[in-house]
Amino acid sequence: MRRRLALLALSLASSTSAAQGRVRSPNAVASENVVAISHVGVVNVERGVAIPDQTVVVQGARIVTVGPSRTTRVPAGSRVVDGRGRYVMPALWDMATWTLDYRACNPAVFPLLVAHGVLGVRDHGTRLPLQAIRPLKDSIARGLLLGPRLVVAGRSLATPDSAWTGRMRTVAEIDRAVDSLAAAGADYIRFRQYLLPELLPAVVRAAQRHHLPVTGAVVFGYARAAESGVRGIDHPADLSRSTSFARHGYAAAYARGTPQGLDAAFREEFARLPASARRPGDSTFASGDQAYAYFAHLRETRDTAFYRATLATLASRRTWITTNLSDFSWSLPRFELFDPLRARWRTHAQNVAMYRRAGENRRLWDYEATAAQRAGMLTTLRDLHRAGVPLLAGTQLDCGAGNTPGLSLHDELEWLTDAGLTPAEALRAATLEPARFLGASDSLGTIARGKVADLVLLDGDPLASITNTRRISTVVRNGDVLDRAALDALLAVAERAARAIH
């Protein structure tokens, strides 16, 4: 155990150095050894049932057997993990993060994700060159560095309003950008909300040449984006704007492409609000998540028939929507922003920034307005789910937000049940649906023979209460076993790393 904890500390240390890939992960030397989790309840996320008294046998990085404990043979010499009274589920994925850039402000992000059972992330965009990410992904995949599986977009496609990729207003520019990202090793192509809607078909065509999916933030035209072949949409809050009776006027302001870009379009939209609809002090408009009256106005002016038709299109095209409830809920009283437990794992700079943000933004503490905005988001997600639109759980993990690596995904799962999903449906949004989205359901997302051994052992049934996903006993990452003592050591190392950065 002492050697394992030392390796965990070294694994975290290696994530902050240039010498990636020289440290072996726990149990990597014995990676071909057999592990058996016996007498455990297996959570079948697809069927929404927990199958009692099963034994799961893992050899190397793969599950080789799943069956009743009374008839399943455990190979001699196996490491046996007692699963009595426990439940094993597939590892979790966070499908909306800026994990790679997050590491710049908190190098403990990888261990924190793993310690909370989040063994895969989709990274929406990073300033790092994709060529520099390849060895990092390889080190994680080979067990040389402890971290989640990384699905990376690289730099997002945008217009001149964004500092990320420069001017992009023609099909030729789109083609060059997508070809460059594909050649550098992007796993998918992502666009920001600054990209003009008429360019989406060109983005999809360019990505299809490289067999890459396209996702992004759609401001106007959800149905049109789905019909263009966009595989996923990241911000369901904008569905209200996209289906408002006033959408045509708003879209015209957005499309003009003024030097101020999207913010100028938002200000013009906000100016349309009648004085009676504004909250006291709302004389200016700074950003989308601050103008609660504006979003309420959009819901009140919804074109219901068009809204329902949009949901039907999203469902028929199987266009995944990333939930992002954490982006709208972290300032609520229920989510203790400055919870000492969470604060221990954030860097000093992060905590200072969050306190400053709280002081500068009075709406952060306007719980009534925040709760109303959150209620609108819950209704939107409930409508999407009931219409059959597939959902992906994502937290918007970002240095500037109040979320905490790993823990925030468990918050997201709880909020999904608040939106009307069952615990099984919420779990699918973080396990099976990510695997389907990635085209990897043959190896990820469920517990079955031949699947990758990314597992989380819990001390409670997550199908009975989604809060039980927090009761983690053991994490199995690519066949490597991290018991509770090892996970606690990860958290302790993460806390020391956070204290060391000011």
DRENPADO-635896 format. One record per residue: y, z, x of N, C-alpha, C, O, CB in turn. Coordinates in steps of 0.1 Angstrom, whole numbers, plus 5000, padded with zeros to 4 digits. Each point is the difference from the previous one (the first is absolute). Glycine has a CB too. Layout:
YZXYZXYZXYZXYZX ...
! end
This chain:
498850005008501250004992501350005009500949934997497850194985 501249965029501250005008500349865006501249975001498350275005 499549694998500249865005500549914989500949925003497250115013 501549994972500549914989501450034998500849904998497050104991 502750125011501450034997500849955011501249964998498250254990 500149805025500849945011500249854998501049945003498150245012 499849754980500149864998501049974989500749905001496950075006 502450114983501049984989501450015005500949924997497550174987 501950015025501350015005500349885009501249955000498650304999 499349715009500249885008500349884992500849915004497850195014 500649894971500249884992501449994994500649895000497050124994 503050105002501450014995500949965012501049934998498450244984 500449895029500849985012500049855003501149955004498550285005 499349714990499949865004500849914991500449895004497450155005 502450004979500849924990501550005004500749914994497650154988 502150035027501450005004500349935013501150005005499250214981 498649755020500149945014499849855000499549944990499850285019 501049725002499749855001498649975003499649894998502750085010 496950134996498749985004499050024988499250085000501449995023 499649844967499150014988498649965004499849915008502250044977 497150125009498649955001499250065011498949965002501949844988 499750305017499250065011499350134996499250065008502349845008 498750154971499450134996499049974989500349934990501850195016 496749944996499049984990500250104988500550115002497949825016 501350024970500250084988498850104999499049985007502349844982 498850285003498950104998498749934997500049914992501750265001 497249885014498749954997499849855004498949944997500950234985 501149775024499949865004498849975009499449904999503150074998 497350135012498949985010498749994992499049935005502350195013 498649964971498750004993500249924987499450044990500050185020 501349674990500349934988498849944993500149974988502149985022 496750034998498849944994499150114994499049974994501249845022 500250324986499250114994500049994985500949944994499650205026 498549924974499949994985500650134994499750115005498249744997 502950134988500650114992499549994986500049904994502050115021 497550114979499650004986500850114993500050115004497649815003 503050034982500750104991499050024989499849914992502650015014 497150204993498950034991500450084987501050075001497549935019 500849974969500250084988501549994995500650114997497550045009 502549744995501449984997500249924987499249924996501450105028 500550014969500349914988500849885006501050015006499150194978 499349685013500749875004500949954989499649974989498449985026 503350044989501049954990499949855000500449935009501150274995 498149754984500049854998501349974993500150014988497349985010 503549965010501449974995500049884990500850004991500250105030 498049814981500049884991499650044986500649964990498949905030 499450234979499550044987500750124995499950034988497949875018 502950175003500750134995499150114998500250084991501549784999 497250155018499050114998499750065014500149935010498949964969 500650245021499550065012498550024999499550064991502750065012 497149825006498550004999499550125008500350015012499649744986 499550354995499650125007498949995010499249914999501650214981 499149985029498950025009499549885007498949964999500450234987 501649745021499749885008500150045015500650095004500349764977 498550065027500150015014500549865005499549904997498650275005 502949845006500649885006499750015015500450095007501549904976 497549905022499649995014500849905007500249894995497550185000 503049975016500949915008499449985014499650105006502449984981 497949805017499649975014501149925006500349894995497250124999 503050035017501149945006501250004991500450104996498049755017 502150034984501249994991499749964986500949984992500449965028 497450054977499649954987499150104992499350085005500949695004 500050224978499150074991498749934999500049884997501950224989 496949965017498849944999499150034988499149934996501050075029 500250124969499250044989500950094991500850085004497149915009 502049994973500650084990498950024990499649904994502850035010 497250194993498950024990499850154997500650095006498349705002 500250244982499750134996499550085012499249965008500349974969 501050205024499650085011498550035001499450015011502850094988 497249914989498550035000499249895005498850025004501650124977 500149735019499249895005500649935012499349915006499950064971 501950075027500749935012499650075013500250125002501749814983 497549995024499550065013501250015009500849905002496950004995 502450215009501050025011499449985013499150085003502250094982 499149745023499449975013500050125009500950085000499749684998 498350265010499950115009501249995010500449905005497150114992 503150115006501150005010501349984994501050005007497449935010 501750054970501349974993500850135000499650115000499449714986 502350155015501050114997500150024985500449904993500950065029 498350154972500050024986501350084996500250115005497249884994 503349954992501250074994499650044986499649924992502049955022 498550264983499650064987501049964990501250055001497650145010 500849744979500949964989499950074987500649964990499449825021 499250334989499950084988501350054995500850065007496950015001 502549904979501350044993501249915004501150034996498050205004 500649675007501149915005499849864994499049964995501250185026 500949784982500049864995500549915011501050035007499450054969 499049805025500449915010500649884993499449944991498850145026 503049874988500649894994500449905011500050045012500950104969 499449735016500549915010501350055006500850064992498049754996 501550165024501350035006501149944993499849894993499150145029 502350024979501249964992500849905009499950005012500250224976 500649695005500949915006501450024994500250024988498049815015 502850165006501450004995500549865002500149955011500350304996 499949684982500349865000501549975001500449884998497550084989 503050145015501449975002500550095010500450124997499949804979 499850045037500550085010500849925011499949885001498150284995 502749925012500649945012499550095011500850065008501349854980 496650105013499350105009500449975015500250105007497949924976 501949865021500249975014501450045004500250065011498249754988 502650164993501450055004500150154998500850065007500149714987 498450284997500050154998499650075013500550115002498949864973 499749975032499550075013501150025009499950095009497949804988 503350035002501150025009500750144998500650065009499749694992 499750304987500750124997498950124998500450115001501549764988 496950095010498950104999498749955005499349934993501950184988 498549915032498749945006498850064994498949965003502350005017 498950154972498850064994499649934987499150054993501650165017 499949684986499749934988498549974999499450014989503049905010 497050035011498649964999499150124998499250004990501349825025 499650294993499150124997500350064986499050054994501049995030 501249964972500350064986499349924989499550054991502750035018 497949784993499349924990498550034999499450024990502449805013 497650185009498650025001499650144995499050014993500949835027 500950264983499750134996500050024985499450094994501549995027 499849834972500150014985499149894994500249974988502150125014 496849855005499049914994500649864998499349924993499750274997 502149785016500649864998499649925013500650025010501450074975 497049835013499449935012500449855000499449935008498750244992 502849794992500549875000501449994995500450074990497349845007 503250015009501449984995500349855001499649935008501150314999 500249724983500649875001501450025005500850074993497749844988 501950035030501350025006500949884995499749895003499350245017 502149914973500849894994500949935010500449894997499650254983 500349925031500949935010500350095012500150124998500849754983 499250075030500350075012500849925009500049885000497950254998 503049935010500749945010499249975013500549935009501650174982 496749965010499149975011499549864999499749954990499750295011 500549695011499449874999498550014997499350095004502449825013 497849994975498650014997499150005012498950064999501749824979 499850055032499150005012499850145006499050035006501849744999 500250324993499850145005499150084991499550105004502849885006 497649974977499250084991498549975001499150084997502849924987 497849885021498649975002499150105008499050044995501849725003 499750285014499250105007499950134993499050075001501749825020 500350154972500050124992498950004989499250094999503349945006 497549864987499049984990498650005006499150054995502549824991 498350065026498749995006499550145005498850034999501849745008 500350314998499650145005499650084989499050085001502649905017 499050014970499650084988498749954995499150084998503349964996 497449835006498749944995498950045009498850024995502449794994 499050205024498950035009499850155002499150045008501449745004 500350304981499850145001500650065013499750125003498349864984 502949955019500750055012501250084997500550085008498749735004 501350174976501250074995499850054986499649924991501949955024 498850254982499850054986501149964991501250045003497650165006 501049724981501049954991499449924989498849985000502850015019 499249984971499649924989499849855003500649965010500550214975 498149765007500049865001501449944996500650054991496949955004 502949905013501449954998499949864994499349915006501650235013 499849834970500249874995501549975001500850074993497149944991 502549895024501349995004500749874997499349905001500150265017 501849844977500749884997500949955011500249885001499850194975 500450025033501049965010501450014994500350094993498049765018 502550054991501349994995500149934987499349904997501650105026 499850064967500149954987500949874999501049995008498650244983 500149685000500849884998501250044991499950084991498149775011 503250105002501250044992501049895001499749895005499850355000 501749794991501249915001501050055010499750115006499949824970 501550015026501050055009500550144998500550075008500249704995 499050294985500550134997499250115008500450115001500249814976 498250035028499250105007500149975015500249895005498250124976 501550105027500149995014498649985006499949995013502150154987 497049844992498649995005499649875006499549995011500050184972 500849725010499549875005501149895000499749895003498150184988 503449975006501149905001500049904988499450034989500449995035 501049884977500249904989498749944996499249955008503250015000 497450034979498849944994500349944986499950084991498650085023 501949724986500349944987499449874997500249934990501950195012 497049835007499449874998498550015002499550105005502549795003 497350024986498550005001499649995015499050065004500849834973 500950035031499649995014500150135007499250035009501749744991 500250314997500150135006498950094996499550085008503049894992 497150024987498950084995498749975008499350085004501849934973 498749865024498849955007499950055014499050055005501049754981 501150205021500050045014499850155001499250055009502449774997 499050264985499850145000498650044997499450095007503049944986 497049914997498650044996499049955011499150085004501549904972 499649905030499249965011500050095012499050035006501349744986 500950285011500250095011499350144997499350055009502949844997 497950164982499450134997498549985000499350095005502749984981 497549825009498549985000499549995014498950065003501349824975 500550055030499549985014500050135008499250025009501749754990 500150324997500150135007498950104995499950115006502649854998 496950014985498950094995500450084988499350104997500049915025 501649954969500350074988498849994991499349904999503250045003 497350184991498950004990500449954986499249964992499950245021 502249804985500549954987501549965002500650045010497750094976 502349805005501449965001500750084989499650014988499949765021 501650294995500850084990501549965000500549965011497950234993 502249804985501449974998500750124995499550084992500049685004 501850255008500950114995500749954987499949884997500450215026 500350004970500749964988501249915002500549954990498850275001 501149765022501149915002499649855000500849924999500150265015 497849794986499549875000500349944986499750064990498549985027 502449844983500449934987498749964993499149955006503149975003 497750104978498849974992499549865002498849985000501950194984 500249735017499549865000499349975013499349905001502650044985 498150155024499349985013498650054999499249975009502950045003 497550074978498750064999498949905001499050025007502050164980 499049715005498949905001499849945014498949985004501649964972 500650055031499949955014499350105009499249975009502949894988 498250275001499450115007498550004998499250015009502950124990 497549864988498650004997499349885006498950025005501650104973 500149765021499349885005499850025016498949965005502149904976 500050195025499950025015499050105003499249985010503249964993 497550174990499050105003498649964997499150035007502650144987 498149744995498749964997499449915011498849995001501950024975 500149925031499549925011499350095011499149955007502849884989 498550295004499450105010499150104993499550095006502549885008 497750014973499250084992500550155000499250095001498849765005 503350164993500650144999500650024986500649914995499950085030 499350134970500650044987501550025002500550035011497350074981 503049894997501450025000500350124990499550004989501049755017 500350344999500550114992501550025002500649945010497150174990 502949974992501450035003500750074988499450034990500749775025 501250224987500950064990500749894992500849935005499550285010 499449794972500549904991501150074992499850104993498049775005 503450075002501150054992500149944987500150074989501249975032 498649834978500049924988498849914999499749945010502850074989 496949984989498949904999498650045004499449945008502449904995 497850284991498650045003499049904996499149975008501650274989 499449704991499049914995500149875009498949955004501350144973 501049875027500149885008499350025014499449925006502750024982 498150185017499450045013498549994999499349955009502750204997 497449914983498650004999499549864998498949965006501250264983 500649705004499549864998500249925013499349895001501450124975 500150035033500249935013498950035009499849945010502650074987 496850095000498950045009500250125008499250045009500249734992 501750314996500350125007498950104996499750024988502849945013 496850105009498850084997500450154996499250064993499549795022 502450204990500450134997501550024999500749945008497250135003 502550024981501550044998500150145003499250094995501249734988 500650225025500150135006500850104992499850125002499949775019 501350074971500950104994500049984985500949924995500550095026 497850064971500049984985501350054994500249964988497450075012 503350045007501350044993500849884997500750004990499350215023 499949684994500749884998499549924988500649904996500050095028 498350054970499549934988501050014989500149914992497550145015 503150064992501050024989501149895002500449944990499150315009 501049735013501049905002499549864997500749924994500350235023 497749834987499449874998499849964986499849884996499250155026 500950074969499749974986501150054990499850014988497850015018 503650004999501150044992500649874993499949895005500650315010 500149824973500749894994501149955009500449884999499150214978 501050005032501149965008499649945013500749985010500650204980 497449795011499449955013500649875005500149995013497850124981 502549804998500549875005501450025007500249945010498649944971 502050215013501350025006499850085013500749975010500450034968 498050095022499850085012499449915011500450015012499250204974 499549715011499449915009501049905006499949975012497950054976 503249945004501049915005500950075011500349945010499749944968 500350245019500850085010499250025013500549995011500750134970 497549905018499150035011499949875008500050005013498750174975 501249715006499749885007501249945007499849915009498550054974 502950095014501249955007500050025015500649935008500650104971 498050085025499950025014501250035008500349945010497849914989 502750244995501350045006499750075013498950055003502249974975 499950005031499750075013499550144998499250055008502649825002 498650194979499450144997498649994994499450114999503049974998 497249804999498649994996499750074987500750014991498749955033 499450114977499450064989500950124994500250014988497649935021 502950135000500850114996501249954992500450064990498950075030 501249754983501149954992499549964986500750024991500449895030 497750034979499549974986499750134992500350004988498649795022 500750314996499850134993501350054995500150054989497950005026 503049954993501350054996500549924988500650064991499950015033 499349804976500449924989499350044987500550004989500149815027 498150214986499250054989500550134994500150024988497949865021 502250215001500550144996501349994992500350084991498550025029 502149814985501349994993499949954985500950024993500049935030 497949994974499849964986499850124990500149984988499049805021 500550334997499750124991501250044993501150015006497150065010 501749964971501150064993500350145005499150075005500349794974 501850185020500450135005499250114994499750105007502649814997 497350074983499350114993498650025006499350104998502049854982 498249945028498650015005500050075014498950035005500549764982 501850235019500050055013500050155000500650074991500649735017 498250265002500150145002501350045006500649925007496950094996 503050114995501250055007500049985015499050045006501350134975 500749765024500149985014499449875005500149975012499950274990 499349694989499449875003501049895001500049914991497950174999 503149925019501049905001499649895009500649895000501150284995 497449865014499549905010498549994999499350084994502749965021 497549864991498549985000499649985015500449905006499649994971 499250205028499649995014498649935002499949925009501550294995 497649834988498749945002499250024987500350084992499849965033 498849884975499349994987499450134995500150034988499349755019 500150315002499450124995501050114997499650114997498449835017 503350034987501050104997500649984986500550094994500149935030 499449864971500749974987499150024989499449904994502149935017 498350294985499050034989500549944987499249954992500150265020 502049794985500549944988499749855000499749954989502150235010 498349765012499749865001498649974996499749904993502050085025 497350094988498649984996499850034986499249924993500150135030 501250054972499950034985500549894992499449964990500850285015 501049704999500549894993499149885000499849934990502550155017 497049895004499149895001498850024990499649914994501050065030 498950154976498950034990500549984986499249954991499750215025 502349884981500549994986500349864996500049974989501050255014 499249695007500249864997498849915003500249885003502350165002 496450024995498749935003499749894990500150034988499050175024 500649694992499549894992498550034998499249955008502549875000 498050244981498650064998499049895000498950015006502050174981 499349715007499049894999499849945014498949975004501849974973 500450045030499949955014499350105009499249965009502949904988 498250275001499350105008498550004998499350005010502850144988 497549854990498549994997499449885006498950005005501550134974 500349765020499549875005499950015016499149955005501949924975 500050205026499950025014498850085004499349975010503250024991 497250124992498950095003498749914998499150025008502250194984 498649714998498849924998499849905011498949985005501550044971 500749925030499949915011499550085012499249955008502749904983 498750265012499650085012498550044999499349995010503050104992 497249944986498650034998499149885001499050015007501750184978 499749705009499149885001500049945014498949955004501650004972 500550075032500149955013499450105010499949985012502149884982 497750265001499550115009501050025011499650005012498049964982 503650065003501150035010500150155001500450074991500849725004 498550265017500050155002501450055001500949945005496950045007 502450144981501350075001499850125008499150084997501749824980 500050125033500050135008500850114993501149974995498649905026 499750244977500650104991501350065004501050004992496750055002 502450005019501350055005500650114992501250025000499149765009 499050304984500650124992500650105010501050064996497349904986 501250055030500650105009501449965003500850095003497049955007 502649834989501349965003501050054990501250015002497949795009 500450244977500950054989499750144996500750054991499449725001 499050305014499650134996500250115010499950124996498549774990 502050085026499950105011501250104998500050105007498949745008 502150134977501150104998499850094988500950084997500649765014 497450154983499850084988499650155004499550025011499849774976 501050305004499650145004498550025003499650085008502350004978 497349845007498550015002499649975014499150055006500649894970 501149965030499749965014500950085009501249975000498149804993 500250335013500950095008500449935013499250005010499750204980 502349745010500449925011500050075013499649945010501849944974 499050245016500050085012498950105001500250115006502349854995 496450014993498850085001499750035015499849915008499350004970 500950225026499850035014498749945006499949965011501350254985 497749784995498849945005500249855005499649965010499150194974 502049785007500349865004501049995011499949915009499650024967 501550165024501049995010499550025014500549955010501150144973 497349995018499450035013499549875007500049995012499350234980 500449685000499449875006501149895001499749905005498150164985 503449975006501149905002500850045012500050125004500149834971 500449965032500950035011501250074996500549994988498649815025 501650274996501250064998501149904995500750034990498750155027 500649714989501049894996499749964985501049984993499249945031 498650074972499749964987500550104990500649974990497449915018 501750254995500450114991501550014999500650024989497350105016 502849865006501550005000500549894992500950014991499250095031 499349784979500549884993499850024985500849964992498649905027 499550214977499750024986501050104994500549984989497149975015 502750155003501050104996501449934998500750034990498050165021 501649734999501349934999500049914988501049994993499350025032 498649914973500049914989500150084987500749964990497949895022 500850274987500150084988501550044998500550004988497150095015 503149955008501450044998500949894996501050024993498550155024 500249714988500949894998499849934986500949944994499250025030 498750064971499749934987499750104989499050064999500049755014 502150224979499850104990498949964990499550094994503049965008 497349824996499049964990498650055004499150014992502349795002 498450225019498750055005499650124993498850034997501649875025 500650194974499750124994500350004985500050104993500550025028 499849764974500249994985498749974994499649894997502750025006 497050204995498649994996499849934986499149934998500450285015 501549814979499949944986500049855002499249934994502050274995 499749755019500149855002498849955007499549894997503050125003 497150065011498849965007498850004991499249915001501850185020 498850014971498950014991500049884990498949954997501150305006 501249714993500149894990499549875007499349924994502650204994 498649865025499649885007498550005003499349904998502950105013 497350124992498550015002499249974988499049935000501450245018 500149884970499449984988499949854996499049954995501850274997 500349715012500049854998499049935008499349914996503150114999 497450035018499049945009498650034995499249915000502450125019 498250094976498750034994499649914989498949954998501450295009 500749744984499849914989499749865004499149934995502450214991 499249815024499749865005498649995006499349914997503250075008 497150125003498750005006498950014989499049945001501950165020 499449984969499050014988499949874993498949964997501750285000 500549695001499949874994499349905009499249924994503050134994 498049955024499349915009498550025000499249914999502850085016 497750144986498650045000499349964987498949945000501650255015 500149844974499449964987499949854998499149964992501850254998 500049725016499949854999498949945009499749884999502850124996 496950085014499049965008500549955014499349925007499550024973 502450095024500549965013499550095010500050134999502149794991 497350035021499450095010501150075008501049945003497049914999 501750285002501050085006499450045014498850025002502150064976 500149935032499750055013500950125002501250004998498249775011 500050344996500750135003500849985013499449975010498950174977 502949895013500949995012501150104999500550034989498949735014 501050295008501050115001501449975005500950084999497150065004 502149735003501349975007500250095011501150045003499949884976 498050125029500150095011501049945010499849895005497850184992 503450015005501249955008500750125006500150114993500149684992 500350205027500750115006501250054992500350125000499049795022 501450004971501250044992499750064987500950054993500249775018 497650194985499750054987499450145001499950055011499649724980 500250304998499650135000498550025000499450104998502649964991 497249825013498650014999499450055014500649985010499449844972 498850235017499250055011498849925002499249984990501850255007 498749725015498849925002498750074994499750115003501449795018 498250024971498750064995500250084987499549964989499650045034 501750104978500250094988500749924989499650024988500650185027 500749714988500749934989499149914992500249974989501850045025 496949944992499149924993499250084989499849964989499949895031 500050284983499450094990501050034989499750014989498950095029 502749914985501150014990499949874991500150014988501450135027 498449754992500049874992498950004990500249954989500849935031 497850164984498850004991500350094988499649974989498949995031 502150164983500350094988501049934991499950014988499750195026 501449744991501049934992499449884992500549984989501350095027 497249874990499449894992499250064988500049934989499849945032 499750254980499350064988501150044990499850004988498350085026 503149964991501150024991500449884992500550014989500350175027 499049704990500349874994498949964990500249904993501150045027 497650144979499049974990498749955006499149984992502749974993 498150035028498849965006499050125000500450115001500849715013 497550154985499050115002499950035015500549915008498350024971 500750185025499850025014499249895007500349965011499750284984 499049704998499249895006500949885002499949935010498050164979 502949885001500949895001501050025011500449905008499350054968 500850175026501050025011499349995013500649945009500750224976 497549895016499249985013499849865003500149965012498850264984 500849704994499749865002501249935007499949915008498550084972 502850055016501349955005500150035015500849935006500350094971 498250075028500150045014498749975008499950035012501850144982 497349784999498749975007499549864997500149915009499450334990 500049744989499449874997501049894999499849895005498450234983 502949905005501049894998500649965014500249885002500350214975 499850005032500449955013499049915007500349905006501150314996 497349834997498949925006500049864993499849905007498950314998 501549794982500049874993501249925004499949885003498950224978 502349965020501249935004499949945014500449885003500950274983 498049925023499949965014498849905002499849955011501250274996 498349764982498849915001498950075008499249935007502249874991 498550335002499150085008499150094991499550105006502149895013 498249984969499250084991498550005004499350094995502349874987 498049955027498650005005499850115010498950035004501049724992 501250315010499950105010500850124997499750115007499949715009 501350184976500950124997500150034985499649914992501750045029 499250174976500450034986498950074992500450064990501049745012 497450195001498950074993499050065010500149975012500249884968 498850235015499050065008498749944997499450024989501850205012 498349695008498749934998499549965013500750005010500149924967 497950045023499349965012500849885006500349904992497550184999 502449925022500649895007501550015001500649935007497649934985 502450235000501550025001500450085012499250075006500949924969 501149995029500650075011500050154997500350044989501149765018 498350295002499950144998501450065001500250085010497449934998 503349964983501350074999499950094987500149954989501249865023 498550324990499750094989500850125001500550045010497249874989 502550164989500750134999499150094992499749974989502649925013 497350225004499250114993500950104995500850065007497349905008 501850074972500950094993499350124995498850004997502649814996 499450305005499450124994500250014985499850114995500750005027 499849784972500150004985499949854995500149915008501450304993 498249784987499849874994501349934996500750054992497150034999 502649815016501349944997500049934987501149974995499250005029 498650004970499949944986500350114990500549964989497949875019 501450294995500350114990501550045001500650024990497150075012 502849905010501550035002500449925013499450025010500550214978 501149695011500449925011500650095011500049965012500549854973 499950315012500550095010498950045010500350045011501350054973 497149895013498950035009500049915012499350035009499450064971 502049795020500049925012500750075011499849965012500349844974 500650315012500750075010499050105007500350055011501949934977 496750055006499150105005499049945009498849994998501450144981 500349825033499249935009499250095009500650095007501149724993 497050175001499150075009499749935013500050065010499050054969 500849765019499649925012500549854998500049954988497950205016 502549795006500349865000499149925009499850055012502650004983 497049855000499249915009500749875002500349934990497550175001 502649875021500849895003499249905008499850035012502350114987 497549754995499249905008498750065006499649965011502549914994 497350234988498850075004500350125008499050085002499949704998 502350245005500350125008500350124990500849984991500149885029 498550254983500250124990501150095006499950055011497649934982 503450054998501150105002499850114990500449984988501249855022 497950294994499850114991501450074998501049965005496650065002 502350084985501350074996500750065012501249995001497850064977 500250005032500650065012500749895008501150025005497250164996 501149705000500649895007501349954993501049975006496749975002 502350064978501149964993501250105001501149965002497449924982 501150245016501150105002500649995014501250035002497650134982 500449815026500549985013500949885001501050005007496950105002 501849804983500949885000501450044994501049965005497049894992 502050234992501250054994500850085010501250005001497749994976 500450105031500750085009500649925011501150035005497350164990 500949715010500649915010501249934995501049985007496749995004 502249984976501149934994501250094999501149965002497349904985 501450275010501150094999500750025014501250015001497650114980 500449895029500650025014500749875003501150015007497150155000 501349734990500749875003501350004993501049955006496849934998 502350164983501250004993501150095006501149975000497549974979 500950175025501050105006500549955013501150045004497750154985 500549725018500449965013501049894999500749965010497150104999 502549884979500949894998501250054993499950054989498249785011 503150165006501250054994501049884998501150024995498550215015 
! end
